[in-house]
Amino acid sequence: MAMDARKQRILEAIVALYASDGEPVGSGLLANYFDMALSSATLRNEMAALTKLGLLEQPHTSAGRVPSAQGYRYYLDHLIDAPGSIQLPEEDREHIDDLFAGMDVEPEKLAPAAARSLADLTECAAAVTTPQAPDLCIAHFEVVQVGRYSAAVLAVTSAGGVRTRVARVDTGLTRDDAANLAQLLNRGLTFVAPQDLSPMLTASMVLAAGERLAPVVLAAQALVTTGPQACLQGAQYLAKMPDVRENLGTLLEIFSDNEAATELLRPDGGKITATLGSDLDPAMPGACIVSKRYLAGGGLTGSVALIGSTRMEYRRLLPILDYFSVKLGQSMAGQGQ
């Protein structure tokens, strides 16, 4: 039994109606959706066929149908046309523009602020990773005395971004110490790829700095190896979704591991990627993650994602995610403010 255009339209309608109220969709409701262009008998036959194909499920004998995990997968892979032919309303564009106009463009501050704004706008959880590039490295270091016992290590990346980390020096730090350390770091750690930062190089740098100032070298090492940071906001919205709530602990555990969270959010190419929770390991049935890559200039890219129920309103939310990714990339690149 093959899918035809009518079955596709019916599956799309059931996904939309089920997202609206969370109730199984019957033939009568479907008939109204299609303005009686299809009879209830025809719709019942088509729904039965879709059930045999594994795309619909019938929770109870006398109930209507709901999309199965396989049905959502088919819908997301074949039928969803956002953002292609679905225009984001102008008022939503203006609202997103206004949101970004008030955000700090520093990536480490922009990422959580953008995720929080997207979560509140969509009432889903939202996540953003800071921009990264495969060949990103540190081009320059500065060491600044912060009080008597602390040093702020500032690192300028090859893409022009700034990273900072504070180190404590228990025996105290002088301005001469800070200047000498900056020279040492710029000689030994600039333009070093994270994978090339060997234990031998670190040990030689610590030896050159001396045991007293070793914490500053280790702080600089951490800046060299810092990868993209994943920021999750809006978990409270997931707590209100019955089909996601029981997996909230698993999701939060994943986001406690930055590397795992970054991998979870990485989209497939430049298009919006939808990942069903039932396909994850560990599985999170009832959840769905839709993600999009953003371009921050200079070869830097990151991810922005919505996390919610499999019955989220895809036709409304995906155009928002698509436009949000464009604005996020522009803001990360310091444009459009």
Secondary structure as the mmCIF struct_conf table of DSSP 4:
data_model
#
loop_
_struct_conf.conf_type_id
_struct_conf.id
_struct_conf.beg_label_comp_id
_struct_conf.beg_label_asym_id
_struct_conf.beg_label_seq_id
_struct_conf.end_label_comp_id
_struct_conf.end_label_asym_id
_struct_conf.end_label_seq_id
HELX_RH_AL_P HELX_RH_AL_P1 ALA A 5 ASP A 21
BEND BEND1 GLU A 23 GLU A 23
HELX_LH_PP_P HELX_LH_PP_P1 PRO A 24 PRO A 24
STRN STRN1 VAL A 25 VAL A 25
HELX_LH_PP_P HELX_LH_PP_P2 GLY A 26 GLY A 26
HELX_RH_AL_P HELX_RH_AL_P2 SER A 27 TYR A 33
TURN_TY1_P TURN_TY1_P1 PHE A 34 MET A 36
BEND BEND2 ALA A 37 LEU A 38
HELX_RH_AL_P HELX_RH_AL_P3 SER A 40 LYS A 52
TURN_TY1_P TURN_TY1_P2 LEU A 53 GLY A 54
BEND BEND3 LEU A 55 LEU A 55
STRN STRN2 LEU A 56 GLU A 57
BEND BEND4 PRO A 59 HIS A 60
TURN_TY1_P TURN_TY1_P3 THR A 61 SER A 62
BEND BEND5 ALA A 63 ALA A 63
STRN STRN3 ARG A 65 ARG A 65
STRN STRN4 VAL A 66 PRO A 67
HELX_RH_AL_P HELX_RH_AL_P4 ALA A 69 TYR A 74
HELX_RH_PI_P HELX_RH_PI_P1 TYR A 75 LEU A 79
TURN_TY1_P TURN_TY1_P4 ALA A 82 GLY A 84
BEND BEND6 SER A 85 SER A 85
HELX_LH_PP_P HELX_LH_PP_P3 GLN A 87 PRO A 89
HELX_RH_AL_P HELX_RH_AL_P5 GLU A 90 ALA A 101
TURN_TY1_P TURN_TY1_P5 GLY A 102 GLY A 102
BEND BEND7 MET A 103 MET A 103
BEND BEND8 GLU A 106 GLU A 106
HELX_RH_AL_P HELX_RH_AL_P6 PRO A 107 THR A 122
TURN_TY1_P TURN_TY1_P6 GLU A 123 GLU A 123
BEND BEND9 CYS A 124 CYS A 124
STRN STRN5 ALA A 125 THR A 129
HELX_LH_PP_P HELX_LH_PP_P4 THR A 130 PRO A 131
STRN STRN6 GLN A 132 GLN A 132
TURN_TY1_P TURN_TY1_P7 PRO A 134 ASP A 135
STRN STRN7 ILE A 138 VAL A 146
TURN_TY1_P TURN_TY1_P8 GLY A 147 TYR A 149
STRN STRN8 SER A 150 THR A 157
TURN_TY1_P TURN_TY1_P9 SER A 158 ALA A 159
BEND BEND10 GLY A 160 GLY A 160
STRN STRN9 VAL A 162 ARG A 168
TURN_TY1_P TURN_TY1_P10 ASP A 170 THR A 171
HELX_RH_AL_P HELX_RH_AL_P7 ARG A 175 GLY A 188
TURN_TY1_P TURN_TY1_P11 LEU A 189 PHE A 191
HELX_RH_3T_P HELX_RH_3T_P1 PRO A 194 ASP A 196
HELX_RH_AL_P HELX_RH_AL_P8 PRO A 199 ALA A 209
HELX_RH_3T_P HELX_RH_3T_P2 GLU A 211 LEU A 213
HELX_RH_AL_P HELX_RH_AL_P9 ALA A 214 THR A 225
HELX_LH_PP_P HELX_LH_PP_P5 PRO A 228 GLN A 229
STRN STRN10 ALA A 230 GLN A 233
HELX_RH_AL_P HELX_RH_AL_P10 ALA A 235 LEU A 238
TURN_TY1_P TURN_TY1_P12 ALA A 239 LYS A 240
HELX_RH_AL_P HELX_RH_AL_P11 PRO A 242 ARG A 245
TURN_TY1_P TURN_TY1_P13 GLU A 246 ASN A 247
HELX_RH_AL_P HELX_RH_AL_P12 LEU A 248 PHE A 255
TURN_TY1_P TURN_TY1_P14 SER A 256 SER A 256
BEND BEND11 ASP A 257 ASP A 257
HELX_RH_AL_P HELX_RH_AL_P13 ASN A 258 LEU A 265
BEND BEND12 ASP A 268 ASP A 268
TURN_TY1_P TURN_TY1_P15 GLY A 269 GLY A 270
BEND BEND13 LYS A 271 LYS A 271
STRN STRN11 THR A 273 LEU A 276
HELX_RH_3T_P HELX_RH_3T_P3 GLY A 277 ASP A 279
BEND BEND14 LEU A 280 PRO A 282
TURN_TY1_P TURN_TY1_P16 PRO A 285 GLY A 286
STRN STRN12 ALA A 287 GLY A 297
TURN_TY1_P TURN_TY1_P17 GLY A 298 GLY A 299
STRN STRN13 LEU A 300 SER A 309
TURN_TY1_P TURN_TY1_P18 THR A 310 ARG A 311
BEND BEND15 MET A 312 MET A 312
HELX_RH_AL_P HELX_RH_AL_P14 TYR A 314 MET A 332
TURN_TY1_P TURN_TY1_P19 ALA A 333 GLY A 334
#
